[in-house]
Amino acid sequence: MLMDRGPSSRKRALFAGRPGRGDAHIALTFDDGPHPEHTPRLLDWLAEHRVDATFFVLGTLARSHPDLVRRIVADGHDIGNHTYTHVSLEHASPQLLRAEVGTTRALLEDLTGSACPLFRPPWGKVSARALFQLWSDGHTVVLWNADPRDYAMKSAEAAVAWCARYRPRSGDIILLHDTSRVTNALVRELVERASQQDIQFSRISQYVA
């Protein structure tokens, strides 16, 4: 499966307007972690506010911070594969694909004790040949349809401004990164606005089910 959004209702879920109760849902996804400083803070905040999310982690960092990988799953979030070293798969050979994706999947499944079929290619780039191989190996390839470019934001004010412009549709998949302090501010603003409008937060596995 290749997805860039989840199932959607016919209604547009606007922060400026009020959808029916509970009929809108969006997915927060975080790439490039786990980060030893920012990821624990983010997890604390998500737990406090009972927000579910999905984390696409790098194999190198998962190996360096195995307790954070286990905590992500223990806290009820989905975990996904983001390659081992954040390499582009746009022109990947079968050997590179096995090394980057297969090694990371085996590591994550060993750390968590659960299957790890979710995969996100770095930069969203993947060749047709690699995509077919990923599908053959049972991966669900997850892209996104909303990107605030949080990694480039310099201040919390920039995060708040993006949230003010964002008009979510039910089924949106938002690309974020748990490697920046500004991301925490963006998530807080998103969740606050969503809670006022009865917008729910889903894990990617709930979109797939």
C-alpha positions as CSV (number, residue, x, y, z in Angstrom):
1,M,0.0,0.0,0.0
2,L,1.1,3.6,-0.8
3,M,-0.7,6.3,1.1
4,D,-0.4,10.1,1.4
5,R,-3.6,10.6,3.5
6,G,-6.0,8.5,5.5
7,P,-9.7,7.9,4.9
8,S,-11.6,11.1,4.7
9,S,-15.2,12.2,5.3
10,R,-16.9,14.5,2.8
11,K,-16.8,17.4,5.2
12,R,-13.8,19.7,5.4
13,A,-12.7,20.0,9.0
14,L,-11.8,23.7,9.5
15,F,-10.4,25.2,12.6
16,A,-12.4,28.3,11.7
17,G,-15.7,26.3,11.4
18,R,-17.1,23.5,13.5
19,P,-17.4,20.0,12.2
20,G,-19.7,17.4,13.7
21,R,-18.4,15.9,16.9
22,G,-15.6,13.4,16.3
23,D,-16.1,13.2,12.6
24,A,-12.6,14.6,11.7
25,H,-9.3,13.0,12.4
26,I,-5.7,13.8,11.4
27,A,-2.4,12.0,11.9
28,L,0.8,13.6,13.4
29,T,3.9,11.9,12.1
30,F,7.4,12.5,13.3
31,D,10.6,11.7,11.2
32,D,14.3,11.5,11.8
33,G,14.4,10.5,15.5
34,P,14.6,9.4,18.1
35,H,16.3,12.5,19.5
36,P,17.7,12.1,23.0
37,E,16.5,15.6,24.1
38,H,13.5,16.5,22.0
39,T,11.8,13.1,21.7
40,P,11.3,12.5,25.5
41,R,9.9,16.0,25.9
42,L,7.5,15.4,23.1
43,L,6.5,12.0,24.4
44,D,5.8,13.5,27.8
45,W,3.6,16.2,26.3
46,L,1.7,13.7,24.1
47,A,1.1,11.5,27.0
48,E,-0.2,14.3,29.2
49,H,-2.7,15.4,26.5
50,R,-3.6,11.8,25.4
51,V,-2.5,12.4,21.8
52,D,-1.6,9.5,19.5
53,A,1.1,9.8,16.9
54,T,3.4,7.8,14.6
55,F,7.2,8.0,14.7
56,F,9.3,7.1,11.7
57,V,12.8,6.4,13.1
58,L,16.3,6.0,11.7
59,G,18.0,2.7,12.4
60,T,21.2,4.4,13.5
61,L,19.4,6.4,16.2
62,A,17.2,3.5,17.2
63,R,20.3,1.5,17.9
64,S,21.8,4.4,19.9
65,H,18.6,5.0,21.8
66,P,16.8,1.7,22.2
67,D,14.9,2.8,25.3
68,L,13.3,5.6,23.4
69,V,12.1,3.2,20.7
70,R,10.6,1.0,23.4
71,R,9.0,4.0,25.1
72,I,7.3,5.2,21.9
73,V,5.6,1.8,21.6
74,A,4.9,1.5,25.3
75,D,3.2,4.9,25.2
76,G,0.8,3.6,22.6
77,H,2.2,5.3,19.4
78,D,3.0,3.6,16.1
79,I,6.6,3.2,15.1
80,G,7.8,3.1,11.5
81,N,11.0,2.6,9.5
82,H,12.7,5.6,8.0
83,T,15.8,3.7,6.7
84,Y,19.0,3.1,8.6
85,T,21.0,6.2,7.6
86,H,18.4,8.5,5.9
87,V,19.6,7.6,2.4
88,S,17.6,8.4,-0.7
89,L,15.9,5.4,-2.3
90,E,15.3,7.2,-5.6
91,H,17.9,5.2,-7.3
92,A,18.4,2.5,-4.7
93,S,19.8,-0.9,-5.7
94,P,18.3,-4.1,-4.2
95,Q,21.4,-4.4,-2.0
96,L,21.0,-0.9,-0.7
97,L,17.3,-1.4,0.0
98,R,18.0,-4.6,2.0
99,A,20.7,-2.9,4.0
100,E,18.8,0.3,4.7
101,V,15.2,-1.0,5.1
102,G,15.6,-4.6,6.0
103,T,18.2,-4.0,8.7
104,T,16.1,-1.3,10.3
105,R,12.9,-3.3,10.2
106,A,14.7,-6.3,11.9
107,L,16.2,-3.9,14.5
108,L,12.8,-2.3,15.3
109,E,11.0,-5.6,15.5
110,D,13.7,-7.0,17.8
111,L,13.5,-3.9,20.1
112,T,9.7,-3.8,20.2
113,G,8.7,-7.4,19.8
114,S,6.1,-6.4,17.2
115,A,5.9,-6.3,13.5
116,C,7.0,-3.1,11.9
117,P,5.4,-2.8,8.4
118,L,5.2,1.0,8.2
119,F,7.8,2.7,6.1
120,R,8.5,6.3,5.0
121,P,11.2,7.0,2.4
122,P,13.5,9.9,3.2
123,W,12.3,13.1,1.3
124,G,9.4,11.0,0.1
125,K,11.5,9.7,-2.8
126,V,11.5,6.1,-3.9
127,S,12.0,4.4,-7.3
128,A,9.3,2.3,-8.8
129,R,11.5,-0.8,-8.5
130,A,12.1,-0.1,-4.8
131,L,8.4,0.6,-4.2
132,F,7.4,-2.8,-5.7
133,Q,10.1,-4.5,-3.6
134,L,8.8,-2.7,-0.4
135,W,5.2,-3.9,-1.2
136,S,6.5,-7.4,-1.9
137,D,8.1,-7.4,1.5
138,G,4.9,-6.4,3.2
139,H,5.6,-2.7,3.8
140,T,3.0,0.1,3.9
141,V,4.7,3.1,2.4
142,V,3.5,6.3,4.1
143,L,3.9,9.8,2.6
144,W,2.1,13.0,3.7
145,N,-0.2,15.7,2.4
146,A,0.6,18.5,4.9
147,D,4.1,19.8,5.5
148,P,4.8,22.9,7.7
149,R,8.6,22.5,7.2
150,D,9.1,22.7,10.9
151,Y,12.8,21.9,10.5
152,A,13.2,25.3,8.9
153,M,11.2,27.3,11.5
154,K,13.2,29.6,13.7
155,S,10.6,30.5,16.3
156,A,7.4,29.4,18.0
157,E,5.8,32.4,16.4
158,A,6.4,30.8,13.0
159,A,4.8,27.6,14.2
160,V,1.7,29.5,15.4
161,A,1.4,31.3,12.1
162,W,1.4,28.1,10.1
163,C,-1.3,26.6,12.4
164,A,-3.4,29.7,11.8
165,R,-3.1,29.1,8.0
166,Y,-3.6,25.4,8.1
167,R,-7.1,24.1,7.1
168,P,-7.2,20.4,7.8
169,R,-9.3,17.8,6.1
170,S,-10.2,14.6,7.8
171,G,-7.5,12.0,6.9
172,D,-4.6,14.5,6.7
173,I,-1.1,13.2,7.4
174,I,1.1,15.9,8.8
175,L,4.9,15.6,8.3
176,L,6.9,16.8,11.4
177,H,10.3,16.1,12.9
178,D,11.0,15.2,16.6
179,T,14.5,16.8,16.2
180,S,13.5,20.5,16.8
181,R,12.4,22.5,19.8
182,V,10.1,24.5,17.5
183,T,8.2,21.3,16.6
184,N,7.0,21.1,20.2
185,A,5.4,24.5,20.0
186,L,3.8,23.6,16.7
187,V,2.3,20.4,18.1
188,R,0.9,22.3,21.1
189,E,-0.8,24.8,18.9
190,L,-2.2,22.2,16.6
191,V,-3.6,20.1,19.5
192,E,-5.1,23.2,21.2
193,R,-6.9,24.2,18.0
194,A,-8.0,20.7,17.3
195,S,-9.4,20.1,20.7
196,Q,-11.6,23.2,20.3
197,Q,-13.1,21.7,17.2
198,D,-13.4,18.0,18.2
199,I,-10.7,16.9,15.8
200,Q,-9.2,13.6,16.8
201,F,-5.6,12.4,16.3
202,S,-5.0,9.0,14.8
203,R,-2.1,6.6,14.4
204,I,-1.2,5.5,10.8
205,S,-2.1,1.9,11.7
206,Q,-5.7,3.2,12.4
207,Y,-5.8,4.6,8.9
208,V,-4.6,1.3,7.4
209,A,-7.0,-0.9,9.5
